[in-house]
Amino acid sequence: MQQIAIDRYFADFVCEAGKLIVELDGAAHDGREDYDRQRTETLELLGYVVLRFHNERVLADPGETADEILAALQSARP
């Protein structure tokens, strides 16, 4: 997974093989819900699954975050 440009956006982490984008949201996303929602919709129209996690959650429970990412990747397999 690596950060790449997709359409007019930069995704935090991308797995092209699984068509999965992982976004980590910190305080900079406060008040940007409409923008983030539009961004997610655009990326989904391009065929990606978008997972969003708040930074605090990732720091508090990295194992559960990793489990959710793995589950999303496994469900994307044909």
ABEGO torsion letter per residue (X at the ends): XBBBBBEABBBABBBAAAGBBBBBBBAAABGAAAAAAAAAAAAAAAGBBBBBBBAAAAAABAAAAAAAAAAAAAAABX
